[in-house]
Every structure is written in structure tokens, then in C-alpha cells.
Amino acid sequence: MTFRSPTLPAAGPAANAACNAAKQPCPVVVTVVIKLSLPVACPGHPLTINAVGTPAGGTYAWTVAGAELVDGAGAPVNSGDTVFLRQFHADDATGEIPEKAANVSVTYTHPNGTATDSKPVKVHKIEFDVTDTVITAGVTRANEDVDSVTLENAAGVDTFVTDPKVKIKLDASCPRKTDCAKNHRVGWLQTVSTNDRRKRYTHTLVSSTLPVPIRDGDPAAGPSPFPFYDAAPDFTADGDQQTGHHFDSPSTSASWTDPRAAAPAAPPPQNQQLRQVFFEFSCTAWLVVQNKEWSLHNLPDSFAYQKHFDWSVHLDLTVDTSKAVGSRCTPQSKPPTINAMATGKGGGAPDLNAPSANEKFAVTTAAAPGI
């Protein structure tokens, strides 16, 4: 018997052969590509990111890790062909703004299929050099005149003053150095932690109280950017150095004569006379660099804390109005207590609310047992 080999069908086109549109319809290939407007993001500044889907007519769904995505108005967003990536987080222990790595992904959905793309995004670091951190202390003294005594600094000498210098150092990869530097400013935040201001007359107690802790500000400085104690100059360029000037001279005053109309008059001669003054005031001050763009939507997290220190004044007086003006108060003066500047934020946190301490003093005058 003779056996014959079976006839094999003709071989079809290879699976990986290019589509020939002249012979048959080709399948539509769906693709998407993420494009960054700049290769590196600046801390706090929105980075424009586009996705280009092919063919047109599909929808975009975004996800991100290590940052946030917003629209042009700053609202959270996860759709559309254009989004903005932003990220800012300072190290509270060192004051630096460390480099961060984000990753953004998009899924493009089209009637003919889906496609995805993802890209890593570097948010560059910023470092700061802080120098000249010496704090010069004065005194709190009893300045007497014919009408009253004022517990305050000596004439022309602040209770304390300091002028640290802060230099901004942008990472070499920053693609917009001047604008990035200008988005940061240097200043001081200060919070009052304790306040005791009492004037004791023979039959009256006058108290000036504050709801502590409370934000502090310099009332003589004019308009200052909220919530800073005083001026907060901008950096002008990479490597620029700005001075964080800070000072304070708290005070309180008391008339020699009791302001309460119902207080018993003389005799005896000490009636209606000032007998004691109590003055204690303490604060924490923070030297910070603020990211201005980040502060517009997240004020508490917009600060890079460079230095902090605690300080206080405490001068309690015994008063004898029978003596000549200039020698009625004991003791006459006392220096403030000032800790050296420490790096970073420390264990506390500033009060960032309005109004400030100078707007919230409440004075009460009440009858008291005679002394």
C-alpha cells in the first residue's frame, strides 16, 4: 500500500507582520504619554503636567504618590489632560526642605482601548545657612516719673535684640532659581506663653490679662505679613542672604494713685497709694523661612523652622510712695532670661491666629482686702 502525505493548508501571515490597511482594517492603537513642563519641580510651586492620548476623544484618570495633584485654581483633581503637581514639606528638626520623590500616573480610556503611562517627579531640596545667632540682652527697669512708674527697657536699649543672617541654597537641579528663591521669605514668629501684670493698691487690684498662648506682634512695626512678628524680607536669588531682625521690649505701667473712685481715701496716708507691681511675661520665638505659595492654602505647614528660643522678663516691685520719685521702687531693674537659639522647631508650636496679643489685653479693676 502506498501512503501519501496530507496536503497542508497554505501558511497565513505571521502574527507579528505589519497591518496592511489596503487589504484589511487595522486595529486602532491607543497610547498616552505624560509630559512634564519642567524636568524638576520646585518645593511648593505647582508643576504643570500634560497627558497626550492618541487617538483623541478619550478620558484621563490620574493618580499620584508623594505629592498632590490640583487644577489651576488649586482644587484637588484626578481627571483632564492637564494637572498640576505640588509638594512641600520641611524638616522640623533641621530647618531644611529635603528632596522628595513623587510618581504620577495616568490611565487614558478610549472607545478603542486603554493605555497608561507614569513618570517619576523630583522635587528638589533647599538648604539654609544660619549665622550670627547671638542675642543681646538689656534690662527691664522701673522708670519713675511724677505720675507713674513704667516697667520697661532702658532708654534706647531693647530688652533683647538679635539679627541672624539666613542664606538660601537651592539644589543645582532647580530649573527656575530666581523665581524659586523669591518664593521664600525670612522672619520671626512669636507666641506669648505666660502673662502676669498686676498693680496692687492699698484696697484695689488692677489686672491686665491675656488668653495665652497667643500670637505676638510688634505694634510699632506697621503692617507686617501675617502672621509674622515684624518684617519678613524675601530672598532675591539663589545664594541670597537676608537678616531676620528680631527684638522685644515688653512693658507695663501703673499710676501712683489708685484709679478706682470708690477706694478709701486717706488717712491713713497709704490709702489710694500704689503698693506693689507684678510683671512676668514669657514667649517662644521661631526664626522661619516661609514658602509663600504653600502658605496660600496651608499656612501651618508653610514654614521651615530654622531656630527657636525661649525668653522671659520677671520684675516684681515693692513700692513706697512716701519716698522721692526715682527711689520709690525696689528692685530697680532685672535682666531678662534668654535661652540660646536652638536648631529647628523644638517641642512647641506657634499660635498662628488673629488677633495678636496687643489687641487682646483685658483690664479688670476690683476691690481687694486692705494691705
C-alpha positions as CSV (number, residue, x, y, z in Angstrom):
1,M,0.0,0.0,0.0
2,T,1.2,3.4,-0.9
3,F,0.9,6.2,1.7
4,R,0.8,9.8,0.6
5,S,1.5,12.8,2.8
6,P,-1.6,15.0,3.6
7,T,-1.8,18.3,1.8
8,L,-1.1,21.2,4.3
9,P,-3.0,24.5,4.1
10,A,-1.2,27.5,2.9
11,A,0.6,29.4,5.7
12,G,-1.1,32.6,6.8
13,P,0.6,35.9,7.5
14,A,2.9,35.9,10.5
15,A,1.4,37.1,13.8
16,N,3.8,40.0,14.1
17,A,3.5,41.1,10.5
18,A,2.6,44.8,9.9
19,C,-1.0,45.6,9.3
20,N,-1.8,46.2,5.6
21,A,-4.6,48.7,5.6
22,A,-5.1,48.1,1.8
23,K,-6.2,44.5,2.4
24,Q,-8.0,44.8,5.8
25,P,-8.9,47.3,8.5
26,C,-6.1,47.8,11.0
27,P,-6.9,47.8,14.8
28,V,-6.6,51.3,16.4
29,V,-3.6,51.5,18.8
30,V,-4.4,53.6,21.9
31,T,-1.4,55.3,23.5
32,V,-0.8,58.0,26.2
33,V,2.3,60.0,27.1
34,I,2.9,62.2,30.2
35,K,4.9,65.4,29.5
36,L,6.4,67.5,32.4
37,S,6.6,71.2,31.8
38,L,10.0,71.2,33.6
39,P,12.3,68.3,34.4
40,V,12.3,69.1,38.2
41,A,9.6,70.5,40.5
42,C,10.3,73.3,43.0
43,P,9.0,72.9,46.6
44,G,5.6,74.5,46.9
45,H,5.3,75.6,43.3
46,P,2.7,73.8,41.0
47,L,4.4,71.9,38.2
48,T,2.3,71.7,35.0
49,I,1.8,68.1,33.7
50,N,0.1,67.2,30.4
51,A,-1.0,63.9,29.1
52,V,-1.4,63.4,25.4
53,G,-3.7,60.5,24.4
54,T,-3.9,59.1,20.9
55,P,-6.3,58.9,19.2
56,A,-8.2,61.9,20.6
57,G,-11.5,61.7,22.3
58,G,-10.7,59.7,25.4
59,T,-10.7,60.5,29.1
60,Y,-7.9,60.7,31.6
61,A,-7.7,59.3,35.2
62,W,-4.7,60.4,37.3
63,T,-3.0,59.1,40.5
64,V,0.0,60.3,42.4
65,A,2.2,59.2,45.2
66,G,4.4,61.5,47.3
67,A,2.6,64.7,46.3
68,E,-0.8,66.1,45.4
69,L,-2.5,67.0,42.1
70,V,-4.6,70.1,41.7
71,D,-6.3,72.1,39.0
72,G,-5.4,75.7,38.0
73,A,-7.4,77.0,40.9
74,G,-5.7,74.8,43.5
75,A,-8.5,72.3,44.0
76,P,-7.8,68.6,44.1
77,V,-8.2,66.9,40.7
78,N,-7.8,63.5,39.1
79,S,-9.1,64.0,35.6
80,G,-8.5,66.0,32.5
81,D,-5.5,66.2,30.2
82,T,-3.7,68.8,32.4
83,V,-2.9,68.7,36.1
84,F,-0.6,70.5,38.5
85,L,1.7,68.6,40.9
86,R,2.7,70.3,44.1
87,Q,4.6,69.3,47.2
88,F,6.2,71.0,50.2
89,H,7.4,69.6,53.5
90,A,10.2,71.0,55.6
91,D,12.2,69.0,58.2
92,D,11.2,70.5,61.6
93,A,14.3,69.1,63.2
94,T,16.8,70.7,60.8
95,G,15.0,73.5,59.0
96,E,15.9,72.1,55.6
97,I,13.5,71.4,52.8
98,P,14.6,67.9,51.8
99,E,14.4,66.4,48.3
100,K,11.2,64.4,47.6
101,A,10.4,61.8,45.0
102,A,6.9,61.8,43.6
103,N,5.4,59.5,41.0
104,V,2.5,60.4,38.7
105,S,0.4,58.0,36.6
106,V,-2.4,58.4,34.1
107,T,-4.8,56.0,32.5
108,Y,-6.2,57.0,29.2
109,T,-9.6,55.4,28.3
110,H,-10.7,55.5,24.7
111,P,-13.5,53.5,22.9
112,N,-10.8,51.5,21.2
113,G,-8.9,50.6,24.3
114,T,-6.9,51.9,27.3
115,A,-3.3,53.0,27.8
116,T,-1.2,54.0,30.8
117,D,1.9,56.0,31.5
118,S,3.8,57.0,34.6
119,K,6.7,59.3,35.4
120,P,8.9,60.0,38.5
121,V,9.0,63.6,39.5
122,K,11.8,65.0,41.6
123,V,11.0,67.9,44.0
124,H,14.4,69.5,44.6
125,K,15.8,70.3,48.1
126,I,16.6,73.6,49.6
127,E,19.2,74.2,52.4
128,F,19.8,77.3,54.5
129,D,22.9,78.6,56.3
130,V,22.1,80.5,59.5
131,T,24.8,82.7,61.1
132,D,25.1,85.5,63.7
133,T,22.7,83.9,66.2
134,V,23.9,86.0,69.2
135,I,21.1,87.5,71.3
136,T,22.0,90.8,73.1
137,A,20.1,91.4,76.3
138,G,19.2,94.6,78.0
139,V,17.2,95.0,81.2
140,T,13.7,95.6,82.4
141,R,13.7,98.6,84.8
142,A,11.4,100.8,86.8
143,N,11.3,104.2,85.1
144,E,9.6,106.6,87.6
145,D,8.1,110.0,86.8
146,V,5.8,112.3,88.8
147,D,2.6,110.5,87.7
148,S,3.5,106.8,87.4
149,V,6.1,104.1,87.1
150,T,6.7,102.1,83.9
151,L,8.4,98.8,83.9
152,E,10.2,98.7,80.5
153,N,13.6,98.7,78.8
154,A,16.2,101.2,79.4
155,A,16.1,104.2,77.1
156,G,17.4,103.3,73.6
157,V,18.3,99.7,74.6
158,D,15.8,96.9,73.7
159,T,15.1,94.2,76.3
160,F,16.7,91.9,73.7
161,V,17.7,92.1,70.1
162,T,19.1,89.6,67.6
163,D,20.0,89.8,63.9
164,P,20.7,86.3,62.5
165,K,21.6,86.0,58.8
166,V,19.9,83.3,56.7
167,K,21.3,82.3,53.2
168,I,19.2,80.2,50.8
169,K,20.9,77.4,48.9
170,L,18.9,75.9,46.1
171,D,19.7,72.5,44.7
172,A,21.7,72.6,41.4
173,S,18.8,70.9,39.6
174,C,16.3,73.8,40.2
175,P,15.1,74.9,36.8
176,R,13.8,78.3,37.9
177,K,16.3,79.6,40.5
178,T,15.4,83.2,40.8
179,D,11.6,82.7,41.0
180,C,12.1,79.8,43.4
181,A,14.2,81.8,45.7
182,K,11.8,84.7,45.6
183,N,9.0,82.4,46.7
184,H,10.6,82.2,50.2
185,R,10.9,84.8,52.9
186,V,12.6,85.1,56.3
187,G,11.0,86.3,59.5
188,W,10.1,85.6,63.1
189,L,7.0,84.0,64.7
190,Q,6.4,84.7,68.4
191,T,3.9,83.3,70.8
192,V,3.2,84.6,74.3
193,S,3.1,81.7,76.7
194,T,2.6,83.4,80.1
195,N,1.5,86.8,81.2
196,D,1.1,88.3,84.8
197,R,0.6,92.0,85.0
198,R,-0.9,93.2,88.3
199,K,-1.0,96.6,90.1
200,R,-1.8,96.4,93.8
201,Y,-3.1,99.4,95.6
202,T,-4.0,99.5,99.3
203,H,-7.6,98.5,98.6
204,T,-7.6,97.7,94.8
205,L,-6.2,95.2,92.4
206,V,-5.8,96.1,88.7
207,S,-5.0,93.1,86.4
208,S,-4.1,93.0,82.7
209,T,-4.8,89.5,81.4
210,L,-4.3,87.7,78.1
211,P,-5.7,84.4,76.7
212,V,-2.4,82.6,76.4
213,P,-0.9,81.1,74.4
214,I,-1.4,83.9,71.8
215,R,0.4,85.2,68.8
216,D,2.6,88.2,69.4
217,G,3.4,91.1,67.1
218,D,5.3,94.4,67.1
219,P,2.6,97.2,67.2
220,A,5.1,99.8,66.2
221,A,6.3,98.0,63.1
222,G,3.4,98.9,60.9
223,P,1.8,96.4,58.5
224,S,3.7,93.1,58.7
225,P,2.9,90.0,56.6
226,F,0.6,87.8,58.7
227,P,1.4,86.0,60.9
228,F,4.9,87.4,61.4
229,Y,6.0,89.4,64.4
230,D,7.7,92.1,62.2
231,A,9.0,92.5,58.6
232,A,9.8,89.3,56.6
233,P,12.1,90.1,53.7
234,D,12.0,87.9,50.5
235,F,15.1,86.2,49.2
236,T,16.1,87.7,45.8
237,A,18.1,84.9,44.2
238,D,19.9,81.7,44.9
239,G,22.6,82.3,47.4
240,D,21.0,85.5,48.7
241,Q,21.3,86.3,52.4
242,Q,18.7,88.1,54.4
243,T,18.6,89.3,58.0
244,G,16.0,88.1,60.4
245,H,15.8,91.1,62.7
246,H,14.0,90.4,66.0
247,F,13.6,92.4,69.2
248,D,11.2,93.0,72.0
249,S,10.7,95.4,74.9
250,P,7.6,94.5,76.9
251,S,6.3,97.0,79.3
252,T,3.6,97.7,81.9
253,S,2.8,100.9,83.8
254,A,1.0,101.9,87.0
255,S,-0.1,105.3,88.3
256,W,1.0,106.1,91.8
257,T,-2.6,106.8,92.8
258,D,-5.5,104.3,92.9
259,P,-7.7,104.7,89.7
260,R,-10.8,103.2,91.5
261,A,-13.0,106.0,92.5
262,A,-14.6,104.1,95.4
263,A,-11.2,103.3,97.0
264,P,-11.0,104.6,100.6
265,A,-9.2,108.0,100.8
266,A,-6.5,109.0,103.3
267,P,-6.0,108.9,106.2
268,P,-4.0,106.7,106.7
269,P,-1.7,108.2,104.1
270,Q,-1.1,104.9,102.3
271,N,-4.7,104.7,101.2
272,Q,-5.2,105.0,97.4
273,Q,-1.4,104.5,97.0
274,L,0.4,102.0,94.8
275,R,2.0,99.3,96.9
276,Q,3.2,96.5,94.6
277,V,3.6,95.8,90.8
278,F,3.9,92.3,89.4
279,F,5.2,91.8,85.9
280,E,6.0,88.5,84.3
281,F,5.9,87.8,80.6
282,S,7.4,84.8,78.6
283,C,7.5,83.9,75.0
284,T,8.9,81.5,72.4
285,A,10.3,82.9,69.2
286,W,10.9,81.0,66.0
287,L,13.2,82.0,63.1
288,V,11.5,80.6,60.0
289,V,11.7,80.6,56.2
290,Q,8.2,80.6,54.7
291,N,7.2,79.2,51.3
292,K,4.8,81.9,50.2
293,E,2.9,79.8,47.6
294,W,2.3,77.0,50.0
295,S,1.1,79.4,52.7
296,L,-1.9,80.4,50.5
297,H,-3.5,77.0,51.0
298,N,-1.7,75.5,54.0
299,L,-0.4,78.2,56.4
300,P,0.7,75.9,59.3
301,D,2.9,73.7,57.0
302,S,4.4,76.6,55.0
303,F,7.3,77.2,57.5
304,A,10.8,75.8,57.6
305,Y,11.9,76.3,61.2
306,Q,15.5,77.4,61.3
307,K,16.0,78.3,65.0
308,H,13.9,78.9,68.2
309,F,14.5,80.2,71.7
310,D,12.5,80.9,74.9
311,W,12.8,84.2,76.7
312,S,11.1,85.9,79.6
313,V,11.1,89.0,81.9
314,H,10.1,89.0,85.5
315,L,10.3,92.1,87.7
316,D,8.1,92.4,90.8
317,L,8.2,95.7,92.6
318,T,7.6,96.8,96.2
319,V,6.5,100.5,96.1
320,D,6.9,103.2,98.8
321,T,5.3,106.4,97.6
322,S,6.5,108.3,100.6
323,K,10.0,108.4,99.0
324,A,11.1,110.8,96.4
325,V,10.4,110.0,92.7
326,G,13.3,107.9,91.4
327,S,13.7,105.9,94.5
328,R,10.2,104.5,95.2
329,C,10.5,101.1,93.7
330,T,12.5,98.1,94.8
331,P,14.3,96.5,93.0
332,Q,15.0,99.0,90.3
333,S,15.8,96.6,87.4
334,K,16.3,93.0,86.4
335,P,17.8,91.4,83.2
336,P,15.6,89.1,81.1
337,T,16.1,85.3,81.0
338,I,17.0,84.3,77.4
339,N,17.9,80.8,76.2
340,A,20.4,80.4,73.4
341,M,19.0,79.7,69.9
342,A,18.4,76.0,69.2
343,T,18.1,74.4,65.8
344,G,14.7,73.6,64.3
345,K,11.2,73.9,65.7
346,G,11.6,72.4,69.1
347,G,8.8,70.9,71.1
348,G,6.3,73.7,70.9
349,A,4.3,75.3,68.1
350,P,3.5,78.9,67.4
351,D,0.0,80.3,67.6
352,L,-0.9,81.5,64.0
353,N,-4.3,83.0,64.8
354,A,-5.6,86.6,64.7
355,P,-5.8,88.9,66.5
356,S,-2.4,89.3,68.2
357,A,-1.6,89.8,71.9
358,N,-1.6,93.6,71.7
359,E,-5.2,93.6,70.7
360,K,-6.4,91.1,73.4
361,F,-5.4,92.6,76.7
362,A,-8.3,92.8,79.2
363,V,-8.0,95.1,82.1
364,T,-10.0,94.5,85.3
365,T,-10.2,96.7,88.4
366,A,-11.6,95.2,91.6
367,A,-11.8,96.0,95.3
368,A,-9.3,94.0,97.3
369,P,-8.7,93.4,101.0
370,G,-6.6,96.3,102.5
371,I,-2.9,95.8,102.9
